Amino acid sequence: MFPLSHMLKAFVRTGTLKVIDADGKEHVFAGTSEPKVTMRLTDRSLYHKLFLNPELHAGEAYMDGRMSFENGSTIRDFLTLFSLNRSSLATYPLQSVLKRISRGVKRFQQANPVGQAEKNVAHHYDLGNDFYKLFLDKGMQYSCAYFIHDDDTLEEAQQNKLRLLASKLQLKPGLKILDIGSGWGDLALYLAAMEDVDVTGVTLSKEQHALSNEKARRAGLADRVRFELLDYRKVENRFDRIVSVGMFEHVGVHHYGEFFAKINALLKDDGLMVLHSIGKMSPPGTASPWLRKYIFPGAYSPALSEVFPVVEQNSLWVTDLEFLRLHYAKTLNHWHRRFEANRDKIAAMYDERFCRMFEFYLISAETMFTSGSQLVFHMQLARKRDAAPIVRDYVTDLQRHYRLQEAERLKILRQEVPEPSTV
């Protein structure tokens, strides 16, 4: 198993990894005793592939069944062990060289010009609405929820998130709002249900676009809420409020200047923008090669040091910044449990390899929020320093206000969204 065994000796510092090779021989790599993982490799070519690019080939080997787990171990156990030891992998000589090379081609990895961005979005978000209904919440929100209480259901936590965002937008009658990357429309519909505002959502997903407009029509809100199949860079009107949830991760570092310049151009002088995005507490890096290839081509979760300079260059005030550190881990755990509860249905839609791919994605993403460097940030932006109140109490006060209104005002929405899983 050389040279893989040499790398694993340096890699495993926390936990114990037992590897059963293609000839049935056992190799034990131990740092501490826990967690314990037993992995079987049935393909000899993995010895070199995993040595050269473990993040890419581990995912592929699991998808294809060439990597499996025994003695009670699961893919979750392995990915937890991997995440706990990620820093030691980064310092391994070959891996550090590969990381430097990857950073050198970062511009090409994250290229999202008009046209290519649509293809990248379609790769993931156009898998089919029926598929996403099987593991998302009732409103089909595919972004980090907000757990006020540990025992919040996924539906409750996602509504908490909508309420939090609405409070930071400071809704007022007559406002014109732009939702960049509007998903399946739940945020735009929530805003319009809570206040007499006009909302335009833009998305590059044909599946999301069709269902969002249908939901607006059925809720009787189509006169104030519309969704367009349009790249945000082609939007021309100006808005009182702009919100973007889970879209910034698909912009790409070298397009940040273009993004924030467009925000400045679209935002009215006294307007506010709220940006909800995955970020990280570590220095700039690159996205996982497996994630880029199979899940989110062109995507990247930035370090804040990559965001703030571009905001400053585009003359925008950061009027508020909040971090949601563990909320996405909880969200992903809910999604994975619902996914597993519907695995037979999903396998019938696609196949077992697809199920393994998505399982690997959901669990590995969760570990990045429990033992890795990822977090979610809310950045409120404005063209004027006093566009938002100078005392932050309004965020809490408005959440309480909206909570009191929800029972009555959201009835029309709850009747029109797909039923969630029973898990």
MOPE-V736589 format. One record per helix or strand. SS is the DSSP state (~ for helix, > for strand). FROM is the first residue (numbers start at 1). TO is the last residue. Records with the same first field share a line. If there is no record, write none. Layout:
BEGIN
SS = FROM-TO, FROM-TO
END
This chain:
BEGIN
~ = 4-11, 46-52, 54-64, 75-84, 86-90, 93-104, 106-109, 116-125, 129-133, 154-169, 186-194, 206-218, 232-234, 248-250, 253-266, 289-294, 304-313, 327-341, 343-349, 352-370, 393-409, 411-414
> = 16-20, 26-30, 36-41, 67-70, 176-180, 198-203, 225-229, 239-245, 267-280, 302-303, 317-324, 374-382
END
